[in-house]
Amino acid sequence: MEFKHKPVLLQECIENLKINPDGIYVDGTLGGAGHSIEIAKRLSQKGLLIGIDRDEEALKAAKDRLKGYENVKYVHGNHDEIKEILEELKIEKANGILLDLGVSSYQLDERNRGFSYMAEESELDMRMDRSQSLTAKDIVNTYSEEKLIKIIFEYGEEKFARNISKKICESRKNKIISTTGELVKIIENAVPGYAKKEGHPAKRTFQAIRIEVNNEIEPLYNTVKNSIDVLKPKGRLCIITFHSLEDRAVKNAYQVAKGKCICPKDLPYCICGKKSQGEIITRKPIIPTEEEQKNNSRAKSAKLRVFEKN
């Protein structure tokens, strides 16, 4: 299958990166290079684009799409390793960094990846990096009921998390849950009929399991911190999120980087000594236009937040 990925908030990202043709830019979620190709077009021969992705199939597709550009370096890794990656490349600072979080259209559509609740016979996998060992199948079949409740409620914001987890644990006593179709049927039986009118009943649970498989939320604070650390003065960090947990984590990390005091409120004066690393450019997140949301369903929940280093 062709690695298709319609870039979300493309023009807004390009405008906010304020690209210097001779600069160094990092796309920490390279995917199908939808954003990166527009960055590459704006770079001179002195400029450099570094594309990072944990999905080797994405890297392969991006290399093919960017084959006309020689000033691109490709790295199989995760955006939370950005400091180490730049150190290995002997690059001290970057002019701009872009992160487009979440799952790509290709990963959702590729049946054997197990991301989609629409593909009945797909193996429960959901790994963005297929070299890692933990899969969705492992989580569904080995996590305790309490742990399943926690991740489905917190990561999926699913109000029926308790009943879904109970049904999963009951089902796996008789047979290992191996496919997306099997898991969907269990979830459908656990969710009351009236709730099914609000959208597919498995959507939130699948999101929660995917986040847990790929450890998407926990490293986000360090990702933001490390990204700001490796920016040049006036360098910009652009992050696109797709659900409230991601957006909250990015927003909070930006506030800390801006120098927000983290002392207990009952202290008479500040003792944390937080210093500002820069400014939050987007007081409110940038969201896609109505036209983009209409033409790209994935864009509906997207939010772009931008930080500029001092």
C-alpha positions in Angstrom: 0.0 0.0 0.0 1.2 3.5 -0.9 2.0 5.6 2.2 -0.6 8.3 1.9 -0.8 11.0 4.4 -2.6 14.3 3.9 -0.7 16.9 5.9 -2.8 18.8 8.4 -2.5 22.5 8.9 0.2 22.5 6.3 0.3 26.2 5.4 -0.1 27.3 9.1 3.0 25.1 10.0 5.1 26.5 7.2 4.2 30.1 8.0 4.9 29.6 11.7 8.3 27.9 11.2 9.5 31.1 9.4 11.9 29.0 7.3 15.4 30.4 6.7 16.6 28.8 3.4 20.1 28.2 5.0 18.7 26.8 8.2 18.4 23.4 9.9 14.9 22.0 10.4 13.7 18.8 12.1 10.5 16.9 11.2 10.3 14.6 14.3 7.3 12.7 12.8 8.3 12.4 9.2 5.5 10.1 8.1 4.8 10.3 4.4 6.8 13.6 4.2 3.7 15.7 3.6 5.0 18.6 5.7 8.7 17.9 5.0 8.5 18.2 1.3 7.2 21.8 1.7 10.1 22.5 4.1 12.6 20.9 1.7 11.3 23.1 -1.2 12.2 26.2 0.8 15.7 25.2 1.7 18.9 26.2 -0.2 21.8 23.7 -0.7 23.2 25.1 2.6 20.0 24.2 4.4 19.4 20.8 6.0 16.2 18.8 6.8 16.4 16.0 9.4 13.5 13.5 9.2 12.8 11.3 12.2 10.2 8.5 12.4 9.8 5.4 14.5 8.0 3.6 11.6 10.5 2.2 9.1 7.8 1.9 6.4 7.2 5.7 6.8 10.9 6.4 6.4 11.1 4.3 3.3 8.1 6.1 1.8 9.5 9.5 2.8 12.9 8.7 1.1 11.1 8.0 -2.1 9.0 11.1 -2.0 12.0 13.3 -1.1 14.5 11.6 -3.5 14.9 14.9 -5.4 16.4 16.6 -2.4 20.0 15.8 -1.4 20.1 17.9 1.8 17.9 15.5 3.9 19.0 13.1 6.6 16.8 10.2 7.7 16.7 8.8 11.2 14.9 5.7 12.5 14.0 6.9 16.0 11.5 8.7 18.2 11.0 12.5 18.7 11.7 12.1 22.4 15.3 11.2 21.5 15.8 14.5 19.5 18.7 15.7 21.7 20.7 12.4 21.3 19.9 12.3 17.5 21.2 15.7 16.9 24.3 15.0 19.0 25.0 11.9 16.9 24.7 14.0 13.7 27.1 16.5 15.3 24.4 19.3 15.1 24.3 21.7 18.0 21.1 23.6 17.3 18.1 23.7 14.9 16.2 26.6 13.4 12.9 24.9 13.7 11.2 21.7 14.7 7.8 20.2 13.6 5.9 17.4 15.4 2.7 16.0 13.9 1.6 13.7 16.7 -0.7 10.7 16.5 -1.3 7.9 13.9 -1.0 8.4 10.2 -3.7 7.7 7.6 -1.5 4.9 6.1 -1.2 3.2 9.5 -4.9 3.3 9.9 -5.6 1.9 6.5 -2.9 -0.8 6.4 -4.9 -3.8 7.6 -2.0 -5.8 9.1 -1.1 -2.9 11.4 -4.1 -3.4 13.7 -4.8 0.4 14.3 -8.3 0.5 12.8 -11.5 -0.8 14.4 -12.9 -1.0 10.9 -10.6 -3.9 9.7 -12.2 -7.1 11.1 -9.4 -9.6 10.5 -6.4 -7.5 11.3 -3.9 -8.8 13.9 -4.0 -6.7 17.1 -0.7 -5.0 16.7 -0.8 -1.1 16.8 3.0 -0.7 16.9 4.3 2.4 15.2 7.8 1.0 15.6 7.6 -2.6 14.6 10.9 -3.4 16.2 9.5 -3.0 19.7 8.0 -6.0 21.4 4.9 -4.8 23.2 1.7 -5.1 21.0 -2.0 -4.4 21.4 -2.5 -8.1 21.7 -0.2 -8.3 24.7 -2.1 -5.5 26.4 -5.5 -6.9 25.8 -4.6 -10.4 26.9 -2.2 -9.8 29.8 -3.0 -6.5 31.5 -5.1 -6.7 34.7 -8.7 -5.6 34.7 -7.8 -2.5 36.9 -4.9 -1.6 34.6 -7.1 -1.8 31.5 -9.8 0.3 33.2 -7.1 2.9 33.9 -5.7 3.2 30.4 -9.1 3.0 28.7 -10.5 5.7 31.0 -7.5 8.0 31.0 -6.2 7.6 27.4 -9.5 7.0 25.7 -11.7 9.2 28.0 -14.2 6.3 27.7 -16.9 6.5 30.4 -17.7 2.7 29.9 -14.1 1.7 30.6 -15.0 -0.4 33.6 -17.5 -2.6 31.7 -15.3 -2.8 28.6 -12.4 -4.0 30.7 -14.6 -6.5 32.5 -15.8 -8.0 29.2 -12.3 -8.2 27.8 -11.1 -10.1 30.9 -14.1 -12.5 30.7 -13.6 -13.2 27.0 -9.9 -13.9 27.2 -10.5 -16.6 29.8 -12.0 -18.7 27.0 -9.8 -17.7 24.1 -6.9 -15.4 23.3 -8.2 -12.1 21.7 -6.1 -12.0 18.5 -7.8 -9.7 16.0 -9.3 -6.2 15.8 -12.7 -7.8 14.9 -12.8 -9.9 18.0 -12.0 -6.9 20.2 -14.6 -4.7 18.5 -17.3 -7.3 19.1 -16.4 -7.4 22.8 -16.5 -3.6 23.1 -19.9 -3.5 21.2 -21.4 -5.9 23.7 -20.0 -3.8 26.6 -21.4 -0.5 25.5 -25.1 0.3 25.9 -27.2 0.9 22.7 -27.9 4.6 23.3 -24.1 5.3 23.4 -23.6 3.8 19.9 -25.4 6.8 18.4 -22.4 9.0 19.4 -20.0 7.3 17.0 -18.3 3.9 16.7 -18.2 2.3 20.2 -14.7 1.1 19.8 -13.0 4.4 18.8 -12.0 5.5 22.3 -10.8 2.1 23.4 -8.7 1.6 20.3 -7.2 5.1 20.8 -6.4 4.2 24.4 -4.7 1.0 23.6 -2.7 2.6 20.7 -1.4 5.3 23.1 -0.4 2.7 25.6 1.4 0.5 23.0 3.4 3.5 21.7 3.8 5.3 25.0 2.6 8.5 23.3 1.7 10.7 26.3 4.3 10.1 29.0 7.4 11.3 27.1 5.7 14.4 25.7 6.9 16.8 28.4 10.5 15.7 27.8 10.0 15.9 24.1 8.9 19.5 24.3 11.7 20.4 26.8 14.4 18.7 24.8 13.2 20.2 21.5 13.3 23.8 23.0 16.7 23.1 24.4 18.1 22.3 20.9 16.5 25.3 19.2 18.6 28.3 18.1 17.6 31.8 19.4 14.3 32.7 17.7 13.9 29.1 16.6 10.4 27.8 16.6 8.7 24.6 17.7 5.4 23.7 16.0 3.4 20.8 17.5 0.1 19.4 16.1 -2.0 17.4 18.5 -5.2 15.4 17.9 -6.7 14.8 21.3 -7.1 16.6 24.6 -4.4 14.5 26.4 -1.7 15.4 23.9 -2.8 19.0 23.7 -2.9 19.4 27.5 0.6 17.9 27.8 2.0 20.3 25.1 0.2 23.3 26.6 1.5 22.6 30.1 5.1 22.0 28.8 5.0 25.3 26.9 3.8 27.1 30.1 6.7 25.7 32.0 9.2 26.7 29.3 7.7 30.2 29.3 8.7 30.4 32.9 5.5 29.8 34.7 6.0 29.6 38.5 5.5 26.0 39.8 5.7 26.9 43.5 2.8 25.9 45.8 0.2 28.7 45.8 0.3 29.1 49.6 4.0 30.3 49.5 4.3 34.1 50.0 6.9 34.4 47.2 8.5 32.4 44.4 11.3 30.0 45.3 11.4 27.8 42.2 13.4 30.4 40.2 11.8 29.4 36.9 13.4 31.3 34.0 11.8 31.9 30.7 13.1 30.0 27.6 10.9 31.9 25.2 7.4 32.9 24.3 4.2 31.0 23.4 3.3 32.4 20.0 -0.2 30.8 20.0 -2.3 32.1 22.9 -5.0 29.9 21.6 -4.2 26.9 19.4 -4.5 27.2 15.6 -7.3 25.0 14.3 -8.0 24.0 10.7 -10.4 26.0 8.5 -13.9 24.6 7.9 -12.8 23.8 4.4 -9.8 21.8 5.5 -12.0 19.9 8.0 -14.5 19.2 5.3 -11.8 17.9 2.9 -9.7 16.0 5.5 -11.6 14.2 8.3 -8.4 13.7 10.3 -8.1 17.5 10.6 -11.3 17.9 12.7 -9.6 17.5 16.0 -6.2 19.0 15.1 -4.6 21.8 17.1 -1.3 23.6 16.4 0.7 25.2 19.2 3.8 27.2 18.5 6.7 28.2 20.8 9.6 30.6 20.0 12.9 30.3 21.9 14.5 33.5 23.4 
